[in-house]
Amino acid sequence: MELKNDLTGALRVVQPEGRDFRMLTDPAHAAYYEQNNYEKYSADLVLQRCRDGGTFIDIGAHHGYYTLLVATQRKQCYVMAFEPVRENYQILKENLRLNNALNVATFDSAVSDRDEIRDFKLRDFSSHGSLYDDHISTTVDTVKVATVSLDSLLRSRPGAPIVIKIDAEGHEEHILKGMTNLLTRTEEVAVLLEFNPLILQKTNQRPEELLQLIDSLGFDAHFVDDELRQTHRIEKERFNEWGSYLDHGNFQKGYFNVLCLKKTASLRGNIALEHLHRYAMARELAKDKNVLEIACGEGYGSAMLAEVAQRVIGVDVSKEVVEHGRRKYKRNNLEFKVGTCSKIPVRNSSVDVVVSFETIEHHDQYEAMLSEIKRVLRANGVLIISSSEKHEYSVLPACNNPFDVKELYRHEFENLMALHFNHVAMYGQRVIYGSAIIQEKKVSDVFSFSQENNNVKVSKGIARPTYLIAVASDGTGGMTGAGTSSCSC
C-alpha cells in the first residue's frame, strides 16, 4: 500500500518543548512539538489529574505525545493507548521503546460505541484519520479497522482517578456513549476532548449536541485556552453560543480542547453544607462571647452565632447588604455595621471571637486585615478564619473563581497565621460522599480511606481538604470546643 500522506517524509526524533521525553515523528508534526509548545496547558491539566495508581486512557494516541507525557511522569499510572492507523501505531510502539515506558498497554483499534469492523479513512495529514467520509483534509486511502467500546472492553473498573483524552476527528459522541457506564459510575474521572465545530458540521452533527451530551453524562464543560492558560466554563443555557469562543485568542485556529469535569453533586447543596458546617463549628467557640463577623454577607451566619453568643456584630462592605441583614434578622444581641476588613468599625479590645469565612481570598490586604483583627480582639481572643486551599480548589479542577483576588496554598496560609498568632490549630474541610464508622461514647481519631488501583490508602484526618480553617489565638484558653465534627443538611 502506497500511503501518500505526511508519513512518507523522513521520520526523526524530537524532544517536545518543555518536556522530558523524546519521540519519533514525521516532519509535518515535528514543528508542532519542537516550536509551538504543543497544547501546553491542556497537557498540564491532564498531567495534574493523573496520579500513580490511577489510569490514563489515550484515545487517538497518534505518535504518543500524551501517552509519553503521562507514562514518563507518572510511572505507576496505568496507561492505555488506542491508535487504529497501522503506521501511527508502529511509531507509537517505537516511541514507548525509546522512552522505556513499561506502564503502557497499546491497542491497534478505534474506540466507538460498539464492537465491529468499520471503514477508516486515512488522510494526507497523519493525525486526521477518521471514520467519516467528509473532513477538512484529503482522503488518501480507506482501510478496515476494529472498533471497541470502553464499557465492553473494561469488564472491571480500572484504578482511579481515571483521565481520558479523546482526539477522534468528529467521533466524540459515539466514544462517550460507549463509555457511559464508566463515566457515570466512577466518581474520580475527567475527560479532555477536542471540540472541532467544522468537522462536526461536516459529519452532519450539531456542535451544541456534543456539549449537551457531556452535560447529560454529569459533567461540566470547560473550554481550554492553551495560550492564556485559562479555562472557561460554559453554562448550559449558552451551549448554542459556542461560536463566540472561536472569535478570540488561540481559538481562532478553529478548534479547542474541552475539559469535562464531574459536576459536584448538588453543587448549591454542597456550598450550603460547607457554610453551615463552618458556622456550626464557630458556634462552639462563640457561646456566651462577644463576637465579630467580618464580611457577614446577608447575615444568616451572624444570626446563627447570635443564638448562642452574648453579642454579635456583623460587618460588611455593602450598605445594601447591611440594611438587608438589619431588616431580616432582628435580635437584641445582634447588630450590623458597614465596614471593611482593613477598617473595622469596632473599638479596640472589644470582642472575644472574630469569625471570617471566605474573605481572605477576595483581597490581598492580609497585613491590614490581620492587624485590624488583632486590634479589636481582647487578650487571648480567638480568630476562626477559612481559606480555600488553592491546589485542591483551583489548580486540580482547573477552575477560576472570578471573585477571588488571591488564593493561598496550604503553606502560605499556615505561614500567615503563624506569623500573627502564637497558637494556631488547623482544620481541613471537604464535602465527601462515603461511609462513617465511629465508636459511640468515645472520642476517636478520624481516618480517611480511599481506594487507588485496588489498594486502600489510609490518611489521618480529611484527605485532600478543599478548605483550611484556622483557629488562632495568642492564648489557648478560648480555643477549646472546635473539635472534629460532621454536618448534614
C-alpha positions in Angstrom: 0.0 0.0 0.0 1.4 3.4 -1.0 0.4 5.9 1.6 0.5 9.5 0.3 0.5 11.5 3.4 2.9 13.2 5.8 4.3 9.8 6.9 6.1 9.5 3.5 8.6 12.1 4.7 11.7 11.1 6.8 10.9 10.4 10.4 13.1 11.9 13.0 13.4 12.0 16.8 12.4 15.3 18.5 12.1 16.5 22.1 8.9 18.4 22.6 9.4 21.9 24.0 9.3 21.9 27.8 9.0 18.1 28.1 11.4 15.4 29.4 10.7 12.7 26.7 11.7 12.2 23.1 9.6 11.0 20.3 9.8 9.8 16.7 7.5 11.7 14.4 7.1 13.0 10.9 8.4 16.4 9.7 4.9 17.9 9.5 4.3 17.2 13.2 7.8 17.9 14.4 7.4 21.7 14.3 4.3 21.4 16.5 6.2 19.7 19.2 9.6 21.5 18.9 8.5 25.1 18.3 4.8 25.6 19.3 4.8 24.3 22.9 2.1 21.8 21.7 -1.2 22.1 23.8 0.9 23.0 26.8 -1.9 24.0 29.2 -4.2 21.1 28.1 -1.3 18.6 28.6 -0.5 20.2 32.0 -4.2 19.8 33.0 -4.1 16.1 32.1 -0.9 15.5 33.9 -2.2 17.3 37.1 -5.1 14.9 37.2 -3.2 11.7 36.6 -1.8 10.0 39.7 0.2 6.9 40.5 -2.3 4.1 41.0 -4.7 5.7 38.6 -5.5 5.2 34.9 -4.9 7.3 31.8 -6.7 6.4 28.6 -5.4 8.0 25.3 -8.0 7.6 22.5 -6.4 8.6 19.2 -2.9 8.5 20.6 -1.3 9.1 17.2 2.5 9.0 17.8 2.0 9.1 21.6 2.6 12.7 22.8 0.0 12.5 25.7 0.8 8.8 26.3 4.5 9.5 26.7 3.9 12.6 28.9 1.9 10.6 31.4 3.9 7.4 31.2 7.2 9.1 31.8 5.9 11.4 34.6 3.6 9.0 36.4 5.4 5.8 36.3 2.9 3.9 38.5 -0.1 5.2 36.4 -1.6 2.6 34.1 -1.8 4.0 30.6 -4.0 2.6 27.8 -3.2 4.0 24.3 -5.6 3.4 21.3 -4.4 4.1 17.7 -6.0 2.4 14.7 -3.7 3.5 11.9 -1.1 0.9 11.4 1.8 3.3 10.6 1.0 5.5 13.5 0.7 2.5 15.8 4.1 1.3 14.8 5.6 4.7 15.6 3.8 4.8 18.9 5.3 1.4 19.8 8.8 2.6 18.9 8.3 5.7 21.0 7.4 3.6 24.0 10.6 1.6 23.5 12.6 4.8 23.0 11.5 6.1 26.4 11.4 2.7 28.2 7.7 3.3 29.0 6.7 0.0 30.6 3.4 1.1 32.1 1.6 1.3 28.8 -0.8 -1.1 27.1 -1.4 -0.4 23.4 -4.4 -1.2 21.2 -4.5 -1.0 17.4 -8.2 -0.3 17.3 -10.5 2.7 17.2 -12.8 3.5 20.1 -16.6 3.8 19.5 -20.0 2.8 20.9 -19.9 -0.8 19.7 -17.5 -3.6 18.8 -17.4 -4.1 15.0 -15.2 -3.7 11.8 -15.5 -0.4 10.0 -14.0 1.6 7.2 -11.4 4.1 8.3 -10.3 7.0 6.2 -6.6 7.8 6.0 -5.8 11.5 5.3 -2.9 13.4 3.9 -2.2 14.6 7.5 -1.5 11.5 9.6 -3.3 12.7 12.7 -6.6 13.4 10.8 -7.7 9.9 10.1 -11.3 9.2 10.9 -14.4 7.0 10.5 -16.1 9.7 8.3 -16.0 10.5 4.6 -16.1 14.3 5.0 -13.2 16.0 6.6 -11.1 19.2 6.3 -8.2 17.0 5.0 -8.0 14.9 1.8 -8.7 11.2 1.9 -5.8 9.1 0.5 -6.9 5.6 1.3 -9.5 3.5 3.2 -8.7 0.6 5.5 -10.6 -1.7 7.7 -10.2 -1.2 11.5 -11.7 -2.8 14.6 -13.7 -0.6 16.9 -14.3 -1.2 20.6 -16.4 0.4 23.3 -14.7 1.1 26.6 -17.7 -0.3 28.5 -17.3 -3.7 26.8 -13.5 -3.7 27.0 -13.2 -2.7 30.6 -15.0 -5.5 32.4 -13.6 -4.4 35.7 -13.2 -0.8 36.6 -9.6 0.5 36.3 -7.8 2.3 39.1 -9.0 5.8 39.9 -8.6 8.6 39.2 -9.3 7.9 35.6 -8.3 10.6 33.0 -9.4 10.2 29.4 -8.1 12.1 26.4 -10.1 11.9 23.1 -8.9 13.1 19.7 -11.2 11.4 17.3 -11.9 13.8 14.4 -15.7 14.1 14.9 -16.4 10.7 16.6 -16.5 12.0 20.1 -20.2 11.5 20.7 -20.1 7.8 19.9 -17.0 7.3 22.0 -18.7 8.9 25.0 -21.8 6.9 24.6 -19.6 3.7 24.5 -18.2 4.5 27.9 -21.5 5.7 29.6 -21.1 3.2 32.5 -17.5 4.1 33.1 -18.3 7.8 33.2 -21.5 7.7 35.3 -20.3 5.1 37.8 -16.9 6.4 38.5 -16.5 9.4 40.9 -13.0 10.4 40.0 -13.0 10.7 36.2 -12.1 13.6 33.9 -12.2 13.8 30.1 -10.2 16.1 27.7 -11.6 16.0 24.2 -11.1 18.0 21.0 -14.0 20.2 20.1 -13.9 21.0 16.3 -17.1 22.5 15.1 -16.2 22.5 11.5 -15.5 18.7 11.5 -18.7 18.1 13.5 -20.7 20.0 11.0 -19.1 18.2 8.0 -20.3 14.9 9.6 -23.8 16.2 9.9 -23.5 16.8 13.7 -24.5 19.9 15.7 -21.6 21.0 17.9 -24.0 22.0 20.7 -25.3 18.5 20.9 -21.9 17.3 21.9 -22.0 19.8 24.8 -25.5 18.6 25.7 -24.3 15.0 25.8 -21.4 16.0 28.1 -23.9 17.7 30.4 -26.3 14.7 30.4 -23.5 12.4 31.5 -23.0 14.6 34.6 -20.0 16.7 33.5 -19.4 20.4 33.2 -17.6 21.6 30.0 -14.6 23.9 30.3 -13.1 25.3 27.1 -9.3 25.3 27.4 -7.3 28.4 26.2 -3.8 27.0 25.8 -2.4 30.4 25.0 -3.7 32.3 28.1 -3.6 29.2 30.3 -7.2 29.6 31.3 -10.4 27.5 31.3 -13.9 28.9 30.5 -16.9 27.1 31.9 -19.8 27.3 29.5 -23.2 27.4 31.1 -25.9 25.0 29.9 -28.0 27.9 28.8 -25.2 29.1 26.4 -24.4 25.8 24.6 -25.7 27.3 21.4 -23.2 30.2 21.7 -20.1 28.0 21.3 -19.2 30.1 18.2 -18.3 33.1 20.4 -15.3 31.2 21.7 -13.9 31.0 18.2 -13.7 34.8 17.9 -10.8 35.5 20.2 -7.4 34.2 21.4 -5.9 31.0 20.2 -9.5 29.7 19.5 -9.1 31.4 16.0 -7.5 28.2 14.8 -11.0 26.7 14.6 -10.9 24.2 17.4 -10.0 23.9 21.1 -9.9 21.3 23.8 -12.8 20.8 26.2 -12.1 19.7 29.8 -15.0 17.7 31.1 -15.2 17.6 34.9 -17.7 15.8 37.1 -20.4 18.1 38.4 -20.1 18.4 42.2 -23.2 16.5 43.5 -25.8 19.2 44.1 -23.2 22.0 43.9 -25.5 24.5 45.6 -26.2 22.0 48.3 -22.5 21.5 48.8 -21.9 25.2 49.2 -24.7 25.5 51.7 -23.3 22.5 53.6 -19.8 24.0 53.7 -21.2 27.3 55.1 -23.5 25.6 57.6 -20.7 23.4 58.9 -18.3 26.3 59.4 -20.9 28.3 61.4 -21.8 25.2 63.4 -18.1 24.9 64.4 -17.9 28.6 65.2 -20.9 28.4 67.4 -19.0 26.2 69.8 -16.4 28.9 70.2 -19.0 31.7 70.4 -21.0 30.5 73.4 -21.6 33.4 75.8 -18.9 35.5 74.0 -18.8 38.9 72.2 -18.4 38.0 68.6 -17.5 39.9 65.4 -18.1 38.5 61.9 -16.2 40.1 59.1 -17.8 40.1 55.6 -21.0 38.8 57.1 -22.9 38.9 53.8 -26.7 38.8 54.1 -26.4 37.9 57.8 -27.6 34.4 58.3 -24.3 33.3 59.8 -24.2 36.2 62.2 -27.8 35.3 63.2 -26.8 31.7 63.9 -23.9 32.8 66.1 -26.3 35.2 68.0 -28.4 32.3 69.1 -25.6 31.2 71.5 -23.3 34.3 71.8 -23.7 37.1 74.3 -23.4 39.7 71.5 -22.7 39.6 67.7 -21.6 42.4 65.3 -21.8 41.6 61.6 -19.7 43.8 59.3 -19.9 44.0 55.6 -18.7 46.5 52.9 -22.1 46.7 51.2 -24.6 49.2 52.7 -27.4 47.4 50.9 -26.5 44.0 52.4 -26.2 45.5 55.9 -29.6 47.1 55.6 -31.0 43.7 54.5 -29.5 42.0 57.5 -31.0 44.6 59.8 -34.4 44.0 58.4 -34.3 40.2 58.2 -32.5 39.2 61.4 -33.8 41.1 64.4 -32.3 40.1 67.7 -31.5 42.2 70.8 -27.9 40.9 70.8 -27.3 41.3 67.0 -26.3 44.4 65.0 -24.9 45.0 61.5 -22.4 47.7 60.5 -20.8 48.9 57.3 -17.1 48.4 57.2 -14.1 46.7 55.6 -11.7 44.1 56.8 -8.9 46.7 56.8 -11.1 49.3 58.7 -13.4 47.5 61.1 -15.9 49.9 62.9 -15.3 48.3 66.3 -13.4 49.6 69.4 -10.0 48.3 70.5 -10.0 45.1 72.5 -13.8 44.8 72.5 -14.5 41.2 71.1 -13.7 37.7 72.2 -14.1 36.0 68.9 -13.6 37.1 65.3 -15.2 35.0 62.5 -14.1 35.4 58.9 -15.2 32.9 56.3 -14.4 33.1 52.6 -13.0 36.6 53.0 -9.2 36.4 52.7 -9.4 35.1 49.1 -11.2 38.2 47.9 -8.4 40.7 48.6 -4.6 40.8 49.1 -4.5 43.2 52.1 -3.5 40.4 54.6 -1.4 42.6 56.9 -4.0 45.3 57.2 -6.8 42.7 57.8 -4.9 40.8 60.5 -3.6 43.9 62.2 -7.2 45.1 62.5 -8.3 41.7 63.8 -5.6 41.8 66.4 -6.6 45.4 67.3 -10.3 44.5 68.1 -9.6 41.2 69.8 -9.2 41.1 73.6 -6.2 39.5 75.1 -6.2 35.8 74.2 -9.2 36.3 71.9 -9.8 33.8 69.2 -9.9 34.2 65.4 -11.6 31.5 63.3 -10.9 32.0 59.6 -11.3 29.9 56.5 -9.3 29.9 53.2 -9.7 27.9 50.1 -6.7 25.7 49.5 -5.5 26.7 46.1 -4.2 23.4 44.8 -7.4 21.5 45.6 -9.8 24.4 45.0 -8.5 25.8 41.7 -5.4 24.0 40.3 -6.7 20.4 40.2 -10.2 21.2 38.9 -8.8 24.0 36.7 -11.5 26.4 37.8 -11.1 30.1 38.1 -13.3 31.8 40.7 -13.8 35.4 39.3 -14.4 36.7 42.8 -11.1 35.5 44.2 -8.2 38.0 44.0 -5.5 35.8 45.5 -5.9 32.2 46.7 -3.4 30.7 49.1 -1.7 27.4 49.1 -1.7 25.4 52.3 1.9 26.5 53.3 1.1 30.2 52.6 -2.0 30.2 54.8 -0.2 28.3 57.6 2.8 30.7 57.5 0.5 33.7 57.5 -1.4 32.5 60.6 1.8 31.6 62.4 3.3 35.0 61.8 0.4 36.7 63.6 -0.6 34.3 66.3 1.2 32.3 69.0 -1.2 29.3 68.8 -2.8 28.0 65.6 -5.0 24.9 65.2 -5.5 24.0 61.5 -8.6 22.1 60.3 -9.3 20.7 56.9 -12.8 20.8 55.3 -14.1 18.9 52.3 -17.6 17.7 51.3 -17.3 14.0 51.0 -19.5 11.1 50.0 -18.8 7.9 51.9 -19.5 5.8 55.0 -18.6 6.7 58.6 -17.9 4.2 61.3 -17.3 6.0 64.6 -17.2 4.4 68.1 -20.0 5.7 70.3 -19.5 7.3 73.7 -15.8 7.7 72.9 -13.7 10.4 71.2 -11.7 8.8 68.4 -9.3 9.9 65.7 -10.6 10.4 62.2 -9.0 8.5 59.3 -9.9 8.7 55.6 -9.8 5.6 53.5 -9.5 5.8 49.7 -9.0 3.2 47.0 -6.3 3.7 44.4 -5.6 0.9 41.9 -7.3 -1.7 44.2 -5.1 -0.6 47.1 -6.6 1.1 50.1 -4.8 4.3 51.1 -5.2 5.5 54.7 -4.9 9.1 55.7 -5.2 10.6 59.2 -7.8 13.4 59.1 -9.6 14.6 56.0 -7.8 13.6 52.8 -7.1 16.5 50.4 -9.2 19.2 52.1 -10.7 21.8 49.8 -10.7 24.4 52.5 -8.5 25.1 55.5 -9.9 26.6 58.7 -7.6 28.1 61.2 -8.5 28.7 64.9 -5.8 31.1 66.1 -5.1 32.9 69.3 -2.2 34.3 71.4 -3.6 32.2 74.3 -5.0 28.7 74.5 -8.0 29.1 76.8 -10.6 30.1 74.2 -9.6 27.6 71.6 -11.4 24.6 73.1 -14.7 23.5 71.6 -13.7 23.5 67.9 -13.0 19.8 67.7 -13.6 17.4 64.8 -17.2 17.3 63.6 -19.5 16.3 60.8 -22.6 18.1 59.4 -25.6 17.3 57.3 -28.5 19.4 56.0 
